[in-house]
Amino acid sequence: MRTHVDGHRFAYQAVFLGALIGLVFGLSLWAPFVYDDVAFILKDRSVTGPWLGFGHWLLSPLSATTEYEPLVTLIHRLIYGMAAGRPFPYRLTSLLLHWGNAVLVLALYRRLLGEGKYYFWAAVLFTLYPAHTETLVVSTFKKHLLVSFFGLILIHFQEWRTLARPWRWGVCCLAMTLALLSKESALILPPLCLLLSLGTCPQWRQRLKEDAGLYAGLTIVCGAFICFRIYVLPRQMVPLVGGHWMSHCLTSGKCLLWYFLQFVTPPQLCQEHSILPVSSALSQSGILIMSGMGFLAALIAGLWRWDRLVGVAAVGGGLALTPFLNLVPFLNLSLVANRYLYLASAIFFLGAARVLERLAADSVRRRIAVKGLVIAVGLFYVWAGMRNLVFYRDPMDLWLHTTICAPGNSRGHCALGGMYLQSKRYTEAIAQYKTALKLIPNQSPLYADTYFLGLATAYALAGRLKEASSLAGAQVRNNESTVEGSSVYGGILIMQGKYAAAIPYLAAVIRAEPENAQAWVNIGFCYFKLGRLNIAERFWLTAAALPESQVGTLNNLALLYRERKNEQNERLMHERSLALEPIQLDVVRRLALLYARAGEIEKVRRLYDVTLERLTKRLDIFQGAGAALDPGNVSQRTLQAFRRTRDDFIARHP
């Protein structure tokens, strides 16, 4: 009977955690794609392109970073097949994964803390921890959710002693494999599981002997994965942070202290952070870091003696952060980030629950004070998390906020520059890219090429073609294999009217990325301008087969057939273009003229009527919106002008 009641209580608690997630983080369901989502979902051919088989899937790291996350790519591919570019299902799967993790954390806390009152409240705090907003609202960071999910399954199954050993070990090894296919940080899971198992078991020697085979299997899985990444899909290596091993180690210590402060103080919620490498061990910063590390080591040792479980949680939290301390100089995209706290927070709140339990023991007044503290912290987490989610409603708001809360971070300024480019605010974009370039010495140099090319693009769009060409040309000459550089430089040469000079750079892009639709379009445009229409046609027909450029390419082909006086093919291209994007008023006018020349007046009237109906429906969203959504009442003027065009045509062709 007792077990039955406990099961019901656990189910109610799990449902309550799910309701909290929906209430607090549900705002993320309507957020647009931000940060890495555009590059690694919408523009990733492994997600949006044709399925090339499991072999290609397993042997394809992320092209931009050489990170290996095939399971994340597969999940996004499945979602894309059902929902294409709508953000809602991507966000929903992240919330469901977080709910699954919260339930697994609840079960872990109940097992290690017993049926006291604090295991549930600790799970609530983990569920609401505001640093999770970044992980949940950016779909690309689903990898952290997946590593934690499989890691928690591994932790639970290693202690499921009633399950037959082959099944228990098999499930653990499978969970380990799936975690590694989600993100390489999963390599920390075996030592973390070992710590939680032995650190909470009085007969740890006997436990170690029992599980020796399990950990041998996990070691084999991890070893095979490491060999795979060394010899089959080698990672991109980068210099040590700070340029020297001592500076690198001190910077790693600085990162660790920053992460621990996020747990015991109000978390700093920012998409990027201005934390800088330590320049020298003898600098003021270096001395403070060494002192802080010494204090942290003494504190953890004291906690271990005071309460073993609290000590295990403190060590486990630091262990879970190890992959994100830049100890191994892989790809240091960000020195610190809130998303890296996800798994570590699950271990931290285990220790926090035990501390609260000890503080509230044997005193009604203490218990009341502890409950009040937990409620206050929980309410603060709700407020902070929902407030942070608001910034993700608009990428411009997100990056404006980032440059304010992390003014020394180059990536934030670069991203804001990109937002200004999209908004055609070229002067502001140039200023942001220049700021990002000034900050490069304090950040990873990996993005220098991106910053230079972004600045070159901003110069070009602002009409400063000479500066743009000089900057992009220098980058291409210094980095001859850079595909992005060749693409940008080729585009700038086109803007300068140097079509023949642009062709070799665009051809290099196509050789490196055969599915780069914009490169096919641009090189076809060069040949078109040079009067070589047959070659331009072949390039544009190839581009028209790629979904990213179909509408524009079909219109280019229509222009080409107009040059050839081939009105039949021109009509066909315009019809195919309108089938993909019906609201193209210039195309409608041209197609109507072609129909009229052929004497097909009914087709013209039907084309105008259908387009006018669609245009009216699309512009209905502006009704009553005022100047905020429709400055100058542009939509109404567009509608009225198109209606006059239709009426004039009917008057001429009664």
C-alpha positions as CSV (number, residue, x, y, z in Angstrom):
1,M,0.0,0.0,0.0
2,R,2.8,2.4,0.9
3,T,4.5,1.8,-2.5
4,H,1.2,2.4,-4.3
5,V,0.8,5.8,-2.5
6,D,4.4,6.8,-3.2
7,G,3.9,6.0,-6.8
8,H,0.8,8.2,-7.1
9,R,2.7,11.0,-5.2
10,F,5.6,10.7,-7.6
11,A,3.2,10.9,-10.6
12,Y,1.5,14.0,-9.3
13,Q,4.9,15.6,-8.7
14,A,6.1,14.8,-12.2
15,V,2.9,16.3,-13.7
16,F,3.4,19.4,-11.5
17,L,6.9,19.8,-12.9
18,G,5.6,19.6,-16.4
19,A,3.0,22.2,-15.7
20,L,5.7,24.5,-14.3
21,I,7.7,24.1,-17.5
22,G,4.8,25.0,-19.6
23,L,3.9,28.0,-17.5
24,V,7.4,29.5,-17.2
25,F,9.2,28.4,-20.4
26,G,6.1,28.1,-22.7
27,L,6.9,31.6,-24.0
28,S,9.8,30.0,-25.9
29,L,7.3,28.1,-28.1
30,W,6.6,31.3,-30.1
31,A,10.2,32.6,-30.3
32,P,11.7,32.8,-33.8
33,F,14.9,31.0,-34.8
34,V,17.9,32.7,-33.2
35,Y,21.6,32.3,-32.7
36,D,22.9,29.0,-34.3
37,D,19.4,27.7,-35.3
38,V,19.5,29.4,-38.7
39,A,22.9,28.0,-39.6
40,F,22.5,24.5,-38.1
41,I,18.8,23.9,-38.9
42,L,17.5,26.0,-41.7
43,K,20.7,26.2,-43.7
44,D,22.1,22.8,-42.9
45,R,21.6,20.5,-45.9
46,S,21.9,17.5,-43.5
47,V,18.6,18.7,-42.0
48,T,16.8,20.2,-45.1
49,G,18.4,18.3,-48.0
50,P,17.8,14.9,-49.4
51,W,18.5,11.9,-47.2
52,L,21.9,10.4,-48.3
53,G,21.8,7.3,-46.1
54,F,22.9,6.4,-42.6
55,G,26.6,6.2,-43.7
56,H,26.7,9.8,-44.7
57,W,24.7,10.8,-41.6
58,L,27.2,9.1,-39.3
59,L,30.2,10.5,-41.1
60,S,29.1,14.1,-41.4
61,P,30.2,16.5,-38.6
62,L,28.9,20.1,-38.6
63,S,30.7,21.7,-41.4
64,A,31.2,25.1,-39.8
65,T,32.6,23.8,-36.5
66,T,33.6,20.1,-37.0
67,E,31.5,19.2,-33.9
68,Y,29.9,15.8,-34.1
69,E,26.2,15.8,-33.2
70,P,24.5,13.3,-35.6
71,L,21.6,12.5,-33.2
72,V,20.7,16.2,-32.9
73,T,20.8,16.5,-36.7
74,L,18.6,13.4,-37.1
75,I,16.0,14.8,-34.7
76,H,15.9,18.1,-36.4
77,R,15.6,16.4,-39.8
78,L,12.6,14.5,-38.6
79,I,11.0,17.6,-37.2
80,Y,11.8,19.5,-40.5
81,G,10.1,16.8,-42.5
82,M,6.9,17.4,-40.5
83,A,7.0,21.1,-39.8
84,A,9.7,22.6,-42.1
85,G,10.7,26.0,-40.8
86,R,8.1,26.6,-38.1
87,P,9.9,27.1,-34.8
88,F,7.0,25.7,-32.6
89,P,7.8,21.9,-32.9
90,Y,11.5,22.5,-32.4
91,R,10.8,24.4,-29.2
92,L,8.2,21.9,-28.0
93,T,10.6,18.9,-28.3
94,S,13.1,20.9,-26.2
95,L,10.5,21.5,-23.5
96,L,9.5,17.8,-23.5
97,L,13.1,16.8,-23.1
98,H,13.5,19.2,-20.2
99,W,10.4,17.7,-18.6
100,G,11.9,14.2,-19.0
101,N,15.1,15.4,-17.4
102,A,13.2,17.0,-14.6
103,V,11.4,13.7,-13.9
104,L,14.6,11.8,-13.9
105,V,16.2,14.3,-11.6
106,L,13.2,14.0,-9.3
107,A,13.7,10.2,-9.2
108,L,17.4,10.6,-8.5
109,Y,16.8,13.1,-5.7
110,R,14.2,10.8,-4.1
111,R,16.5,7.8,-4.2
112,L,19.5,9.7,-2.7
113,L,17.7,11.9,-0.3
114,G,14.9,9.6,0.8
115,E,11.2,10.4,1.1
116,G,11.8,13.8,2.9
117,K,10.3,17.1,1.9
118,Y,13.3,18.6,0.2
119,Y,13.9,16.2,-2.7
120,F,10.8,17.6,-4.5
121,W,11.6,21.2,-3.9
122,A,15.2,20.7,-5.2
123,A,13.7,19.2,-8.4
124,V,11.4,22.3,-8.7
125,L,14.5,24.6,-8.4
126,F,16.3,22.6,-11.1
127,T,13.2,22.7,-13.3
128,L,12.9,26.5,-12.9
129,Y,16.6,27.4,-12.9
130,P,16.6,30.5,-15.2
131,A,19.9,29.7,-16.9
132,H,17.9,27.0,-18.7
133,T,16.1,29.6,-20.8
134,E,19.1,29.7,-23.3
135,T,19.1,25.9,-23.6
136,L,15.3,25.7,-24.2
137,V,14.8,28.6,-26.6
138,V,17.7,27.8,-28.9
139,S,16.9,24.5,-30.6
140,T,20.5,23.8,-31.5
141,F,21.2,23.5,-27.8
142,K,19.0,20.4,-27.6
143,K,22.4,18.6,-27.5
144,H,22.8,19.6,-23.8
145,L,19.3,18.3,-23.0
146,L,20.0,15.0,-24.8
147,V,23.4,14.4,-23.0
148,S,21.7,15.1,-19.7
149,F,18.8,12.8,-20.6
150,F,21.0,9.8,-21.5
151,G,23.4,10.6,-18.7
152,L,20.5,10.5,-16.1
153,I,19.3,7.2,-17.6
154,L,22.8,5.8,-17.3
155,I,22.9,7.0,-13.6
156,H,19.6,5.3,-12.9
157,F,20.3,2.0,-14.7
158,Q,23.7,1.5,-13.0
159,E,21.8,1.3,-9.7
160,W,18.9,-0.9,-10.9
161,R,20.3,-3.9,-9.1
162,T,17.2,-6.1,-9.6
163,L,17.6,-5.9,-13.4
164,A,19.7,-8.7,-14.9
165,R,23.3,-7.7,-15.3
166,P,23.5,-8.1,-19.1
167,W,20.4,-6.0,-19.6
168,R,21.6,-3.3,-17.1
169,W,25.0,-3.1,-18.7
170,G,23.6,-3.1,-22.2
171,V,21.2,-0.3,-21.5
172,C,24.0,1.7,-19.9
173,C,26.3,1.3,-22.9
174,L,23.5,2.1,-25.3
175,A,22.7,5.3,-23.3
176,M,26.4,6.2,-23.4
177,T,26.6,5.7,-27.1
178,L,23.5,7.9,-27.7
179,A,24.9,10.6,-25.5
180,L,28.2,10.6,-27.4
181,L,26.1,10.9,-30.7
182,S,24.5,14.0,-29.2
183,K,27.6,15.9,-28.0
184,E,31.2,15.0,-27.1
185,S,30.9,16.5,-23.6
186,A,29.2,13.1,-22.8
187,L,32.7,11.7,-22.3
188,I,32.4,13.1,-18.7
189,L,29.4,10.8,-17.9
190,P,31.3,7.6,-16.8
191,P,33.4,9.4,-14.1
192,L,30.3,11.3,-13.0
193,C,28.3,8.1,-12.7
194,L,31.2,6.5,-10.8
195,L,31.4,9.4,-8.4
196,L,27.6,9.3,-7.7
197,S,27.7,5.5,-7.2
198,L,30.7,5.1,-5.0
199,G,30.4,8.4,-3.2
200,T,26.9,7.6,-1.9
201,C,27.6,3.9,-1.1
202,P,29.1,2.9,2.3
203,Q,30.6,-0.3,0.8
204,W,32.2,1.4,-2.1
205,R,34.9,-1.2,-2.6
206,Q,32.3,-3.9,-3.0
207,R,30.3,-1.7,-5.3
208,L,33.3,-1.0,-7.5
209,K,34.0,-4.7,-7.8
210,E,30.4,-5.4,-8.8
211,D,30.4,-2.7,-11.5
212,A,33.9,-3.2,-12.8
213,G,32.6,-4.9,-16.0
214,L,30.1,-2.0,-16.5
215,Y,32.8,0.6,-16.4
216,A,35.0,-1.5,-18.6
217,G,32.3,-1.5,-21.2
218,L,31.7,2.3,-20.8
219,T,35.5,2.8,-21.2
220,I,35.5,0.7,-24.4
221,V,32.6,2.8,-25.8
222,C,34.4,6.0,-25.0
223,G,37.7,4.8,-26.3
224,A,36.2,3.7,-29.6
225,F,34.6,7.1,-29.9
226,I,37.8,9.0,-29.2
227,C,39.6,6.9,-31.8
228,F,36.8,7.6,-34.3
229,R,37.2,11.3,-33.7
230,I,41.0,11.1,-34.1
231,Y,41.4,8.9,-37.1
232,V,38.1,9.1,-39.0
233,L,36.6,12.5,-38.3
234,P,39.4,14.6,-36.7
235,R,38.4,17.7,-34.8
236,Q,39.5,21.2,-35.6
237,M,42.2,22.2,-33.0
238,V,42.7,25.8,-31.8
239,P,45.5,27.5,-29.8
240,L,45.5,27.5,-26.1
241,V,43.4,30.3,-24.6
242,G,45.8,33.0,-23.6
243,G,48.6,31.6,-25.7
244,H,50.5,29.9,-22.8
245,W,49.7,26.8,-20.8
246,M,49.8,28.7,-17.5
247,S,47.4,31.4,-18.8
248,H,45.2,28.6,-20.2
249,C,45.0,26.8,-16.9
250,L,44.3,30.0,-15.0
251,T,41.6,30.9,-17.5
252,S,40.0,27.5,-17.0
253,G,40.0,28.1,-13.2
254,K,38.4,31.5,-13.8
255,C,35.7,29.8,-15.8
256,L,35.1,27.2,-13.0
257,L,34.7,30.0,-10.4
258,W,32.3,31.9,-12.7
259,Y,30.2,28.8,-13.0
260,F,30.0,28.1,-9.3
261,L,29.1,31.8,-8.7
262,Q,26.1,31.3,-11.0
263,F,24.7,28.7,-8.6
264,V,25.1,30.7,-5.3
265,T,24.4,34.2,-6.7
266,P,21.6,35.5,-9.0
267,P,22.6,34.0,-12.4
268,Q,23.9,36.4,-15.0
269,L,21.5,35.8,-17.9
270,C,23.1,37.0,-21.1
271,Q,23.5,35.2,-24.5
272,E,27.3,35.9,-24.3
273,H,29.6,37.1,-21.6
274,S,32.6,39.4,-21.4
275,I,34.8,37.1,-19.3
276,L,38.4,37.5,-20.6
277,P,41.5,35.1,-20.5
278,V,43.9,35.6,-17.6
279,S,47.1,37.3,-19.0
280,S,49.6,36.2,-16.3
281,A,49.9,34.3,-13.1
282,L,51.5,37.4,-11.5
283,S,48.7,39.7,-12.6
284,Q,46.0,40.9,-10.2
285,S,43.5,38.7,-11.9
286,G,45.9,35.7,-11.8
287,I,46.5,36.0,-8.1
288,L,42.7,36.4,-7.4
289,I,42.0,33.3,-9.5
290,M,44.6,31.2,-7.7
291,S,43.2,32.4,-4.3
292,G,39.7,31.6,-5.4
293,M,40.6,28.1,-6.5
294,G,42.3,27.5,-3.2
295,F,39.3,28.7,-1.3
296,L,37.0,26.5,-3.5
297,A,39.1,23.4,-2.9
298,A,39.1,24.0,0.8
299,L,35.3,24.6,0.8
300,I,34.6,21.4,-1.1
301,A,36.9,19.4,1.2
302,G,35.0,20.9,4.2
303,L,31.7,20.1,2.7
304,W,32.8,16.5,2.1
305,R,33.7,16.1,5.7
306,W,30.5,17.8,6.9
307,D,28.2,15.7,4.7
308,R,29.3,13.2,2.2
309,L,26.4,13.7,-0.2
310,V,27.0,17.5,-0.2
311,G,30.6,16.9,-1.0
312,V,29.7,14.5,-3.8
313,A,27.4,17.0,-5.3
314,A,30.0,19.8,-5.1
315,V,32.6,17.6,-6.8
316,G,30.1,16.2,-9.3
317,G,29.0,19.7,-10.3
318,G,32.6,20.7,-11.0
319,L,33.1,17.4,-12.9
320,A,30.0,18.0,-15.1
321,L,31.5,21.4,-16.0
322,T,34.9,20.0,-17.0
323,P,34.2,19.8,-20.7
324,F,33.3,23.5,-20.7
325,L,36.4,24.8,-19.0
326,N,38.6,24.9,-22.1
327,L,41.0,22.4,-20.4
328,V,41.3,20.7,-23.8
329,P,41.8,23.3,-26.5
330,F,39.1,22.1,-28.9
331,L,36.8,24.7,-30.4
332,N,36.5,27.4,-27.8
333,L,33.3,29.1,-29.2
334,S,32.6,30.8,-25.9
335,L,34.7,30.8,-22.7
336,V,31.6,30.5,-20.6
337,A,27.9,30.2,-21.4
338,N,24.7,29.6,-19.4
339,R,23.8,26.5,-21.5
340,Y,26.9,24.7,-20.2
341,L,25.3,24.7,-16.7
342,Y,22.5,22.4,-17.5
343,L,23.8,19.0,-16.4
344,A,25.9,20.5,-13.6
345,S,22.8,22.2,-12.2
346,A,21.1,18.8,-11.7
347,I,24.0,17.7,-9.5
348,F,24.3,21.1,-7.7
349,F,20.6,21.1,-6.5
350,L,21.1,17.6,-5.1
351,G,23.7,19.1,-2.7
352,A,21.5,22.1,-2.1
353,A,18.6,19.9,-1.0
354,R,20.8,18.1,1.5
355,V,22.1,21.4,2.9
356,L,18.5,22.6,3.3
357,E,17.6,19.3,5.0
358,R,20.5,19.6,7.4
359,L,19.7,23.3,8.2
360,A,16.0,22.6,8.9
361,A,16.6,19.6,11.1
362,D,15.2,19.6,14.7
363,S,13.7,23.0,14.6
364,V,10.2,24.2,13.5
365,R,11.5,27.8,13.2
366,R,14.3,26.6,10.9
367,R,12.0,24.6,8.8
368,I,9.7,27.6,8.3
369,A,12.7,29.8,7.4
370,V,14.0,27.2,4.9
371,K,10.6,26.8,3.3
372,G,10.4,30.5,2.9
373,L,13.8,30.6,1.4
374,V,13.0,27.9,-1.2
375,I,9.7,29.7,-2.1
376,A,11.5,33.0,-2.5
377,V,14.3,31.5,-4.7
378,G,11.7,29.7,-6.8
379,L,9.7,32.9,-7.4
380,F,12.9,34.7,-8.3
381,Y,13.8,31.9,-10.8
382,V,10.3,32.3,-12.4
383,W,10.7,36.1,-12.7
384,A,14.3,35.9,-14.0
385,G,13.5,33.1,-16.5
386,M,10.4,34.7,-18.0
387,R,12.1,38.1,-18.1
388,N,15.0,36.6,-20.0
389,L,12.7,34.8,-22.5
390,V,11.3,38.1,-23.5
391,F,14.5,39.1,-25.3
392,Y,14.2,36.1,-27.6
393,R,11.0,37.4,-29.2
394,D,13.0,39.4,-31.6
395,P,16.7,38.7,-32.6
396,M,17.4,42.4,-32.7
397,D,16.3,42.7,-29.1
398,L,18.4,39.7,-28.1
399,W,21.6,41.0,-29.5
400,L,21.0,44.6,-28.4
401,H,20.6,43.2,-24.9
402,T,23.7,41.1,-25.3
403,T,26.0,44.0,-26.3
404,I,24.7,45.8,-23.2
405,C,25.2,43.0,-20.7
406,A,28.4,41.7,-22.4
407,P,30.0,44.8,-24.0
408,G,33.4,43.1,-24.2
409,N,32.2,40.0,-26.2
410,S,33.0,40.2,-29.9
411,R,30.4,37.6,-30.9
412,G,27.5,39.7,-29.6
413,H,28.6,42.7,-31.6
414,C,29.1,40.6,-34.7
415,A,25.6,39.2,-34.4
416,L,24.1,42.6,-33.8
417,G,25.9,43.8,-36.9
418,G,24.2,41.0,-38.8
419,M,20.8,42.1,-37.5
420,Y,21.6,45.7,-38.7
421,L,22.5,44.3,-42.1
422,Q,19.2,42.6,-42.4
423,S,17.4,45.8,-41.5
424,K,19.5,47.8,-44.0
425,R,21.0,49.9,-41.3
426,Y,24.4,49.7,-42.8
427,T,26.2,52.5,-40.9
428,E,25.2,50.8,-37.6
429,A,26.3,47.4,-38.9
430,I,29.7,48.8,-39.9
431,A,30.2,50.2,-36.4
432,Q,29.3,46.8,-34.7
433,Y,31.6,44.8,-37.0
434,K,34.5,47.3,-36.2
435,T,33.8,46.9,-32.5
436,A,33.9,43.1,-32.9
437,L,37.3,43.3,-34.7
438,K,38.7,45.5,-31.9
439,L,37.8,42.8,-29.4
440,I,39.4,39.9,-31.2
441,P,42.6,40.0,-29.1
442,N,40.4,39.3,-26.0
443,Q,38.4,36.5,-27.7
444,S,38.9,33.4,-29.8
445,P,40.4,34.3,-33.2
446,L,38.2,31.7,-34.9
447,Y,35.7,34.3,-35.8
448,A,38.1,36.9,-37.2
449,D,37.3,35.9,-40.8
450,T,33.6,36.1,-40.2
451,Y,34.0,39.6,-38.7
452,F,36.1,40.9,-41.6
453,L,33.7,39.4,-44.2
454,G,30.7,40.9,-42.3
455,L,32.3,44.3,-42.4
456,A,33.1,43.9,-46.1
457,T,29.5,43.0,-46.8
458,A,28.3,46.0,-44.8
459,Y,30.7,48.3,-46.8
460,A,29.4,46.9,-50.1
461,L,25.7,47.3,-49.2
462,A,26.5,50.8,-48.0
463,G,27.9,51.6,-51.4
464,R,31.6,51.7,-50.2
465,L,32.6,49.2,-52.8
466,K,36.3,50.1,-52.9
467,E,36.7,49.5,-49.1
468,A,34.6,46.3,-49.4
469,S,36.7,44.9,-52.2
470,S,40.0,45.7,-50.5
471,L,38.9,44.1,-47.2
472,A,37.3,40.9,-48.7
473,G,40.1,40.5,-51.2
474,A,42.7,40.6,-48.4
475,Q,40.8,37.9,-46.5
476,V,40.5,35.6,-49.4
477,R,44.2,35.9,-50.2
478,N,45.1,35.2,-46.6
479,N,42.7,32.3,-46.4
480,E,42.6,30.8,-49.8
481,S,40.4,27.9,-48.7
482,T,37.7,30.0,-47.1
483,V,34.4,29.3,-48.9
484,E,32.6,32.1,-47.3
485,G,35.3,34.5,-48.2
486,S,35.3,33.5,-51.9
487,S,31.5,33.8,-51.9
488,V,31.5,37.3,-50.4
489,Y,34.4,38.5,-52.6
490,G,32.7,37.2,-55.7
491,G,29.5,39.0,-54.8
492,I,31.4,42.3,-54.3
493,L,33.1,41.9,-57.6
494,I,29.7,41.5,-59.2
495,M,28.5,44.7,-57.5
496,Q,31.5,46.4,-59.1
497,G,30.6,45.1,-62.5
498,K,33.7,42.9,-62.7
499,Y,31.8,39.8,-63.8
500,A,34.8,37.9,-65.4
501,A,36.9,38.4,-62.3
502,A,34.1,37.1,-60.0
503,I,33.7,33.8,-61.9
504,P,36.8,32.0,-60.5
505,Y,35.9,32.7,-56.9
506,L,32.3,31.6,-57.4
507,A,33.5,28.5,-59.1
508,A,35.7,27.7,-56.1
509,V,32.6,28.0,-53.9
510,I,30.7,25.5,-56.1
511,R,33.6,23.0,-56.0
512,A,33.7,23.2,-52.2
513,E,29.9,23.3,-51.7
514,P,28.0,21.9,-54.7
515,E,24.7,22.7,-53.1
516,N,25.4,26.4,-52.4
517,A,22.5,27.8,-54.3
518,Q,23.6,31.4,-54.1
519,A,26.9,30.6,-55.8
520,W,25.1,28.9,-58.7
521,V,22.8,32.0,-59.1
522,N,25.7,34.5,-58.9
523,I,27.9,32.7,-61.4
524,G,25.0,32.3,-63.8
525,F,24.4,36.1,-63.4
526,C,28.1,36.7,-64.4
527,Y,27.7,34.7,-67.6
528,F,24.4,36.4,-68.3
529,K,26.0,39.8,-68.1
530,L,28.9,38.7,-70.2
531,G,26.4,37.7,-72.9
532,R,27.0,33.9,-72.6
533,L,23.4,33.0,-72.2
534,N,23.8,29.2,-72.8
535,I,26.2,28.9,-69.9
536,A,24.1,31.1,-67.7
537,E,21.0,29.0,-68.5
538,R,22.8,25.8,-67.4
539,F,23.9,27.4,-64.1
540,W,20.5,28.8,-63.4
541,L,18.7,25.5,-64.2
542,T,21.0,23.8,-61.6
543,A,20.2,26.5,-59.1
544,A,16.4,26.2,-59.8
545,A,16.6,22.6,-58.6
546,L,17.8,23.8,-55.1
547,P,14.9,24.8,-52.9
548,E,16.8,27.8,-51.4
549,S,16.8,29.7,-54.6
550,Q,14.0,28.5,-56.7
551,V,11.8,31.6,-56.9
552,G,14.6,34.1,-57.7
553,T,16.3,31.7,-60.1
554,L,13.1,31.0,-62.1
555,N,12.6,34.8,-62.5
556,N,16.2,35.0,-63.7
557,L,15.5,32.3,-66.3
558,A,12.5,34.2,-67.4
559,L,14.7,37.3,-67.9
560,L,17.1,35.2,-69.9
561,Y,14.3,33.8,-72.1
562,R,13.0,37.4,-72.6
563,E,16.5,38.2,-74.0
564,R,16.1,35.3,-76.4
565,K,12.6,36.4,-77.4
566,N,11.3,33.1,-76.2
567,E,8.0,34.1,-74.7
568,Q,6.7,30.5,-74.2
569,N,9.6,29.6,-71.9
570,E,9.4,33.0,-70.2
571,R,5.8,32.3,-69.4
572,L,6.6,28.9,-68.1
573,M,9.2,30.3,-65.7
574,H,6.9,33.0,-64.4
575,E,4.1,30.5,-63.9
576,R,6.4,28.2,-61.9
577,S,7.7,31.1,-59.9
578,L,4.2,32.3,-59.0
579,A,3.2,28.7,-58.0
580,L,5.9,28.9,-55.3
581,E,5.3,32.5,-54.3
582,P,2.0,33.9,-55.5
583,I,2.5,37.5,-54.3
584,Q,5.0,38.9,-56.8
585,L,3.3,41.9,-58.3
586,D,6.0,42.7,-61.0
587,V,5.9,39.0,-62.1
588,V,2.1,39.1,-62.3
589,R,2.2,42.3,-64.4
590,R,4.7,40.7,-66.8
591,L,2.8,37.4,-67.1
592,A,-0.4,39.3,-67.7
593,L,1.2,41.1,-70.6
594,L,2.4,37.8,-72.1
595,Y,-1.1,36.4,-71.8
596,A,-2.5,39.5,-73.4
597,R,-0.1,39.2,-76.3
598,A,-1.3,35.6,-76.8
599,G,-4.9,36.8,-76.8
600,E,-5.7,34.8,-73.6
601,I,-7.7,37.6,-71.9
602,E,-9.6,35.3,-69.5
603,K,-6.3,34.1,-68.1
604,V,-5.2,37.7,-67.5
605,R,-8.4,38.5,-65.7
606,R,-8.2,35.3,-63.6
607,L,-4.6,36.0,-62.8
608,Y,-5.4,39.6,-61.6
609,D,-8.4,38.5,-59.6
610,V,-6.7,35.7,-57.8
611,T,-3.6,37.8,-57.0
612,L,-5.8,40.7,-55.8
613,E,-7.7,38.3,-53.5
614,R,-4.5,36.9,-52.1
615,L,-2.9,40.3,-51.7
616,T,-6.0,41.6,-49.8
617,K,-5.9,38.6,-47.4
618,R,-2.1,39.0,-46.8
619,L,-2.5,42.7,-46.1
620,D,-5.4,42.2,-43.7
621,I,-2.9,41.7,-40.9
622,F,-2.1,45.4,-41.1
623,Q,-5.6,46.5,-40.6
624,G,-5.8,48.5,-37.3
625,A,-2.1,48.0,-36.6
626,G,-1.3,51.6,-37.2
627,A,2.2,53.0,-37.9
628,A,3.9,50.4,-35.8
629,L,3.5,47.6,-38.4
630,D,2.7,49.7,-41.5
631,P,4.5,53.0,-41.4
632,G,3.2,55.4,-44.0
633,N,0.3,53.0,-44.8
634,V,2.4,51.4,-47.5
635,S,0.2,48.3,-47.7
636,Q,-2.9,50.2,-48.6
637,R,-1.1,52.2,-51.2
638,T,0.3,49.0,-52.7
639,L,-3.2,47.4,-52.8
640,Q,-4.8,50.5,-54.4
641,A,-2.0,50.7,-57.0
642,F,-2.4,47.1,-58.0
643,R,-6.2,47.4,-58.2
644,R,-5.8,50.4,-60.5
645,T,-3.5,48.3,-62.7
646,R,-6.1,45.6,-62.9
647,D,-8.9,48.1,-63.7
648,D,-6.8,49.8,-66.4
649,F,-6.2,46.4,-68.0
650,I,-9.9,45.5,-68.0
651,A,-10.7,48.9,-69.4
652,R,-8.3,48.3,-72.3
653,H,-9.6,44.7,-72.8
654,P,-13.3,44.7,-72.3
